[in-house]
Amino acid sequence: MSGFDFRLTPELESLREHAAAVAAKGVADHGVHNDSWINGFSKEFSETIAAEGWVGMTWPVEHGGGGRPPIERVIMAEEMIAVGAPIAASWFADRQFGPSLFTYGTADQQAEYLPDMLAGRTTWCIGMSEPEAGSDLAALKTSAVRDGNEFVVNGQKIWTSGGALADFCYLICRTDSTGKPHQGVSELIVPMDLPGIEVRTIRDMVDNTHFCEIFFTDVRVPVENLVGVEGGAFKQTMVQLEHERGGIDRLVSNKPLYVFAKEHADRSDPRVRQEIAALETGYHVGRLLVYREVLRQAPKGFSAATKAYCTEHQQRVAEFAARVLGPAATLDTAFSRELSYAPSYTLAGGTSEVMRNILGERVLGLPREPRA
């Protein structure tokens, strides 16, 4: 039996090389960013990659996209994130909000919002988590009450990545609180310059400020900004989470740290060589898991397993780097900050514990433990 050939086709290898060159120039022009898909904000560079056709590259042609296979986006994105190129300004719109609009939005919404997304001109954030509704989305309380031709929004969102820089918030809110928790959930497009919106940045321990709190006080949003079915958007949001969990960003966010540590490691030590081999294997396994997601070869809901594996791999990378760098890991450098940031990988986007619950219940069909 012949072995599997995991090499890229010549066309995909050509794309990878070109993306690597564009990413390198992005780093040269705008600097290296840890977790560049969330921290590396540059409207200029987003317009650069948009001009390459790499924003919306997998979207349907009829909606202005490239109609290209999802594997091409993964290859391009890996080259960007693995070197820290600043792609955050267009990342969320490309990954989930554009697909949400061309799947559930109206023709008018698609005509109004998709072109600027595709050109890299607009930045979007998602208003999902709340102080009392992080992992449990069905517990959200931010309300949108119908008042004529408007929804009046009141509530608070937290951990809103890019909220202070966004032009629009894709808001998950409650338009009806009379039914079951999963019912009455709706999605609204909220321009961030509307009266009644207050954004407060949250500065984390490594001085990042991409996380934000957003407060909505009597914010009036036109009814035509409703995406999909009023009160029936919970399933729409779950589809977004599938896009969010199983991406290449969950594997290579701290790849620059790994490259730096490997270059400074004592590879004459067989134990170090063994650890490098294990991490290299981890990158290959994680990449194949991501490929399975984009090629639709994974079971429904398996993105939870992909996310858990890949983010735990990133933490192993950080642990390796800390051992290699030794006391230098405590110095105030970009790499020491990346080491400190590493615990967040298995928290953001859903904790590993939640991911394992999803995998057990929804993929493996394991019974829930009876409550006492």
N, C-alpha and C positions, 0 to 999 in steps of 0.2 A: 504493500500500500504506500503510495507516494505521500509525502508530507504536505501540509498546507503552505501556501505561499502568501505571506502577509505583506509583501511589498506593495507599495502604491503603484498604480498604473503610470505610464509615462506622462499622461495628461495631468494626473493628480500630483505627481512629483514636480511637474513644471509649475503648477499652482502653488505648491508649498514653497518652492524656491522664490517665486515672485513675492508671495506674502511675507516671507522672511526678510526680503530686501526692503519692502515698504515698512515693515515693523521696525527694522533697524534704523531707518531714517526717522521714523516717528520718535524713537528713543533719543536719537541724536539731536532732534529739534526740540523735544518737549520733556526729556528726562525719563528715568526709569521709575515705575510706580509699582509698589507691592499691591497685589490684588487689582491689577490695572483695569479689569472690567468693572470695578466698582469705585476705585480711587483715582484712576487716571483720566481726569476730565480735561478734554481739549475739543472745543467745537471745531477748531481749524482741522485737527486730525480726523475728526469724524467726517467732515466734508471731503477730506482726502480719500478716505476709504470708501465713502459713498461714490466718489467719482470713479473709483475702480469697479463699481458695481457690487461692492461687498456689504452694503446695507440692503437688506431685503433680497439677498441673492437667491434665497429659496422660495420667496413668495411667488404666487402665481403670476404669470405674465399679464393676464388681464387686469391685475391690480397694480401694475407697474413694476413688479418684481422681476428677478432674473430667471425664475423657473428652473433653477439649477438643483442638482441633487443635494440633500442635506449633508452628505459626507463632505462636500466641498466647503460648506460653511464651517464645519468642525476643523478641517485642516487649516483654513485661513485663521480661525479664531485661536487655535493652539499656537500658531506662530506669533500672533499678537501678544497673547497673555504670557507665553513662556519667556518673553524678553521684557515684559512690563510696558508695552506700548499703550498710550492713553486712549482707550476706546469707550470709556464709561458714558460719554455724552450721547451715544446712539445705541448703546448695548440693550437697554430694556425695551426700547421701541422696536428694535430689530427682532429681539428674541421672543417677545410675548404680546406686546400691545398691537403691533401691526397685524400679526396673525389673528388676534382677537377681533380686530375691527373688520378684516376681510372675511372672517367666519361668521360673526354675529352682528356686525354693524350695518347701518343703513347705507344706501348708495350715497346719500348726501354726506354722511360721516366719512366714508371712504374717500370721497372726492376732496373733502376739506383737510383731512389729516394725513393721509398716506403719502402724498407727494413730498411734504416737508420732512416726514420721517425718512423717506428714501434718499433725500438729498443731504441728510445729516444735519438739518437746520434746527430741529426741535428736540428737546430733551424731555423725557417722561419719567415719572416715578409712580410707584404703586402704593396706594393707601390701603393697606391690608391689616397688619398687626395693630393691636391696641393694648393698653396697659393690662387689661384683664382678659385679653383674647389674643394670645400669641400663637401657640400651637393649635389651639382650639378655635378655628375660624368661625364656627357656628355660634360662638359666644359673643361676636362683635355687637356693639351697641350704637355706633355712630349712625344717626338717623337721617333720613331724607324724606321729609313730609311734603306731599303734593299740595301746592297752593296755586291753583289755576294752571298757568303754563310754565310753572317753575317748581323745582324741588327746593325746599329749605333745609339745608344741611347743618347739623349740629353734632359735635363730638370731637374725639381726639384720636389721632393715629401716632404710632411710635415705631422706631426702627425703619423709618421710611428713607431708604437709600437715595441720595441725590435730591432730597426734597427741597433743599435751599437753592438748588441750581436749575430745577425743572421748570419747564414752561407749562406742563400739564400734569395733573395727577389722575391716574386711573383709579378711581375710588370704589372700594367695596363697602357697601353701606346697607342699612336695613330700611326698607320701605314699608315693611309690615311686620309687626311684632306679635300678632295674634295667633300664629300657627306654631308648628314645630321649629326648633332652632335652625334647621337647615333650610327652612322656607322663609320667604320674605326678604331674601338677600338680592340686591341689585347692584349693577355696575354703572357708574357715571363718569363721563369725561369732565373734569373740573379744571378750567384755566386757573393757574396759580396766582394771577393778578386780580382775582375777584375780591371785592370787599368782604371782610370778615375772616380772612385766612391769615393765621400767624404761624410762622415757621421758626422753630428754635433748633439750632444744631446741637448735637450731642458729641462732645469731644471725648474720644476714648483714650485708653492708657498710652497709646502710641502716637497720639496727637492727630489722628484722623478725625474728620468732621463730616463724613458722608452720611452717617446716621442722623436722622432728624425726628423731632416731634412736630406734628402739624395739628393746630387747633382750628376747628371750624365753628364759627359763631354766626348763626343766621345767614349762611352763605347761600345765595340764590343762584341756582343752576338751571338753565333752560331745560325743559322736558325733552327737547330733541337731542340732548346729550346723553340720554339713557341708551346703554348698549345692550341689545338683546331683549329678553323678556323681563318686564318688571316683576320682581319678586321670585324669579326663577333662575337666578344667575349663579347659584352655588356650583352647579356642574361646570359652568363656564370657567369659574375660578379654579376648579380642580384641574382643568385642562392646562391652565397657565402654570400651575405648580409642577405638572409633569415636565413642561419645558424648562422650568427653573431648576429642578433637582438633578437631572441627568446630563448636564452639559459638561463640556471640556473645561470650563472655568473651575469646576469642582476638583480638578486633578492637577492643573499646572499653575495655579495662582502664585505659588512661591517657588516656581522653577528657577528663577534667577538666584535664589538663596541656595538651592541645591547645586547649581553649576559653580557658584563661588566656593561653597564648602568642598566640593569634590576636587577643585583645583588646588585647594590648600590642605587636603587630607594626606596623611602619610600612607601612600598606597604600597609601601614596602611591607606594611603590617597585614598579614593574611586576614585578620579579623576585620580590618577596615575594608579590604577588598571584598570580603564576604557581605558586609553591610551594603556596600555600593551595588553589588550584584543583586541583592534583595530589593533595593530601591529601584534599580533599573527594571527589574522584573515587575515591580509594582506599577511603574509607569506603563509598561506594555499591557498588563492586565486591565488597569483602569481605562486605558485607551480603547481596548477591545470592548469593555462594558459600555463605554460611551458610543462606540460605533454601533453596537447592538441596538441601542436606543434609537439612534437616528435612522438606522436601516429597518426599524420596526420588527426586529427579530426577537426582542425581549418581551416577556409576558406583560400584560397590562399591570401597571403599578410597580414594576420592577425598578423604576427610576429611584425609588427609595433605597434599594440595595446599592445601586450605582453611586448614589450620593454618599451613603455611609462609607462605602469602601474608599472612594476617592478622597473624601475629606480626612479620613483617618490616615490615609497614605500621606497627605500633606503634613499632618502632625508628626508622622515618623520622619519625614524630611527635616522638619524643624529640630527634632531631637538629635538627629544625626549631625546637623550643622552646629548645634550647641556643643556637642562632644568634640567636634573637629576644631572649633574656634576657641574652646576653653575659656579662660578669663576674658579674652577679647569679646566674647559674646555679651558681656555686661556693659560694654562701652556704648555710648549714645551714637550709634551709627544706623544707617538704613537697615543693615542686616540684623542688628540687635533688636530693632523695632519689629522686624518681621518675626523674629523668634517670640517676642512677647505677644504678637498678634495671633499666633498659631492656635491657641485654644478656641478662638472664635469659629474656626472652620467647621467644627462639628456642632455648632450652635446655630449659626446663620442659615436661613432657609429650612429650618426644621432640625431638631437635635437628632443625634444618632439613635437615642432611645425611641423617639417617635418614629424614626425611619424603620427601626426593627419591628415596632408594633405594626406599622403599615404592612411590612413584608410578611409578618406572621399571619395577620388577620386577612389581608386582601389578596395576597399572592399564594401563600401556602394553605390558607383556609384553616388555620389552627384555631381551636376554641378559645374564647376569652376566659380568663381566670374569673371564677365566680366572686362577686363582691361579698364581703363579710356582712 
